[in-house]
Structures are given as structure tokens and as C-alpha cells.
Amino acid sequence: MGPELRIPAPTTRHRAALAKSSQLTAIFRRMYKPQAAMITPEAVIKVLNQAKVKFILMGTHGIGGWRSEPRATQDVDVLVRKSHHRKAVAAVKKAFSDLQVQDLPAVTRFLDPLDGKPVIDLMKPEEDFYREVFKNPVRVGKTHLIPNLEAALASKYAAMISPHRPAEKKALDEGDFISMVAQNYEVIDLALLFSLGEMVKTNGGVEIQRFVVQAKAGQRLAP
């Protein structure tokens, strides 16, 4: 299906999904980790906007509107334009000074000092796929951008095949992928998805399209 047939997802859908995933995360933290850093995606978005950083909200908070329903998550994932990464880091450090900072090749990670787990990830677009995400994002009101449907699917595909990602997180990624396909199958641009899959890995285009077929059939995703 070509992009000219696309039906844009309403802004209200994505805004409501963010509010719900943020609320679910806050409830979970109050119940099970009351001493944890209470960092909301809305707060991170506000800090980055005030610093005039170009960014895309990724991860669970960014794709919630593409899923059949939002879910909770521990961290806020943000893809930052390469030229804006330094000022993004400075702004987040200033706003959330209690967090510990870990700078890695692909991400600058802000950790909860209570347990050392990440609560904010400022992702670096070092790979072709992540640079592509910036080309056609979806605007959510006046506050932020999220990945388009195909980029959201490809980001979950990249996470699922990562050799460094824990199995429990890959299971969540698979669930996200299946949910997004089930919710949006009729408007997925399969040609675009193929090209994004190829950017994730060699021959990834064929595999990600196969995953779409399996997800549509209600099956687990098998390589």
C-alpha cells in the first residue's frame, strides 16, 4: 500500500496514549518503587522544548498511540538530533540533577541513583535507520514528535533482534510489534517498512515483512 493511501492517526489518539502510559507508570512506581525517581515523559518533553532541542519521543511512551492500548514503562526514550545532543544533555542534567549520567556510544543514559536503572535515554542517531526516523515523524500537537507507524515498527524490530537486549525486554518488544500490526495493518506502507528493515540489518526487509504477516495471523514472531 502506497503512502498516498495513508490514513493519518489523530493527534488526540497519541496525546491520550501518552497521558495514559505516563499515568500507568506513575501508579506502578508509587505501588512498587515509591523511592524511585518520578520522571514523567511530559516533564522531559517540557525540558527539551525549553532548551529548543529537536527530538522525537521514542520507546513505549512514543509508540503508545500506535498500539491497541498504551502500557507502563520504566524509562523515557528520546531520539535527539545529533547537533542538539550536547545541549539536550546539559538541559536534562540541570533539570534532573539527582540522576546519574552514563554516556555510551549510542545513548546518554540518566540513571536512578536508587537502583542504577535508566529513567531517561537520550538516543544518538548514529545509525542510518535512526537518522531516517527524523525524515517523516508524526507531530503530536505543539509539544513533540513521535515516529511514524513504519518507524515505530522498525524500532521494535531493531530491539527484538539486538544481541545485547535481555530476553524479557525482547518479549515486550514482540508484544508491542504484534499490537501495532493488529491495530494498523491496513495502513502499513510495506515498501517503506522493507526499506527501514534493510537499514536495521542486511536482509532485514524480508524478515520484518514476514513478522507483519505472522502478527496479522495472530502468531508469535519466528525468524
Residue pairs with C-beta under 8 A, 6 or more apart in sequence:
1 186
1 187
1 188
1 189
1 190
2 189
2 191
3 189
3 192
5 187
6 187
6 189
7 187
8 138
9 65
9 66
9 138
9 149
9 184
11 139
11 140
11 141
13 65
14 64
14 65
14 138
14 140
14 146
15 65
15 140
15 141
16 65
17 64
17 65
17 67
17 70
18 41
18 42
18 57
18 61
18 64
18 65
18 70
18 140
20 64
20 69
20 70
21 41
21 60
21 61
21 64
21 70
21 71
21 72
21 73
22 40
22 41
22 42
22 61
24 70
24 71
24 72
25 40
25 72
25 73
25 74
26 38
26 40
27 72
28 72
29 36
29 38
33 114
33 115
35 114
36 112
36 114
36 115
36 119
37 96
37 98
37 99
37 112
37 113
37 114
37 119
39 76
39 96
39 99
39 119
39 120
40 76
41 57
41 61
41 76
43 95
44 76
44 78
44 92
44 120
45 57
45 143
45 144
47 91
47 92
47 95
47 96
48 55
48 78
48 80
48 88
48 91
48 92
49 143
49 144
50 91
51 87
51 88
51 90
51 91
52 87
53 80
53 81
53 84
53 87
53 88
53 91
54 80
54 81
54 84
54 134
55 78
55 79
55 80
55 81
55 84
55 88
55 144
55 145
56 62
56 78
56 79
56 133
56 134
56 137
56 144
56 145
56 146
56 147
57 76
57 77
57 78
57 140
57 144
57 145
57 146
58 77
58 78
58 79
58 123
58 133
58 146
58 147
58 155
59 73
59 75
59 76
59 77
59 121
60 70
60 71
60 72
60 73
60 77
60 176
61 73
61 76
61 77
62 77
62 146
62 147
62 152
63 146
63 147
63 152
63 155
63 156
63 176
63 180
64 70
64 71
65 140
65 146
66 149
66 152
66 180
66 183
66 184
67 176
67 179
67 180
67 183
68 179
68 182
68 183
69 179
74 117
74 118
74 119
75 117
75 118
75 119
75 120
75 121
76 119
76 120
76 121
77 121
77 123
78 88
78 120
78 121
78 122
78 123
79 123
79 125
79 130
79 133
79 134
79 147
80 88
80 122
80 123
80 124
80 125
81 125
81 134
82 124
82 125
82 126
85 108
85 122
85 124
88 108
88 122
89 101
89 103
89 108
89 122
92 99
92 110
92 120
92 122
93 99
93 101
96 110
96 120
98 113
99 110
99 111
99 112
99 113
99 119
99 120
100 110
100 111
100 112
100 113
100 116
101 108
101 109
101 110
101 111
102 108
102 109
102 110
102 111
102 118
103 109
105 124
105 126
106 123
106 124
106 126
106 127
107 121
107 122
107 123
107 124
108 121
108 122
108 124
109 118
109 120
109 121
109 122
110 118
110 119
110 120
110 121
110 122
111 117
111 118
111 119
112 118
112 119
123 130
124 130
125 131
125 133
125 134
127 199
128 199
129 154
129 158
129 196
129 199
129 200
132 151
132 196
132 199
133 147
133 151
133 155
136 148
136 151
137 145
137 146
137 147
137 148
137 151
138 145
138 146
138 147
138 148
139 145
140 146
146 152
147 155
149 180
149 184
149 187
149 188
149 189
150 188
150 189
150 192
150 193
150 196
151 196
152 180
153 177
153 180
153 181
153 188
153 193
153 196
153 208
153 212
154 193
154 196
154 197
154 199
154 200
154 208
156 173
156 174
156 176
156 177
156 180
157 177
157 197
157 200
157 204
157 207
157 208
157 211
158 200
159 165
159 169
159 170
159 173
160 170
160 173
160 174
160 177
160 221
161 200
161 201
161 204
162 170
165 173
174 220
174 221
177 211
177 215
177 221
178 215
178 221
181 188
181 211
181 212
181 215
181 216
182 215
182 216
185 212
185 216
188 212
190 209
190 212
193 205
193 208
193 209
193 212
194 205
194 206
194 208
194 209
195 205
196 205
196 208
197 204
197 205
197 206
197 207
197 208
197 209
198 204
198 205
200 208
207 223
211 221
214 220
214 221
214 222
215 221
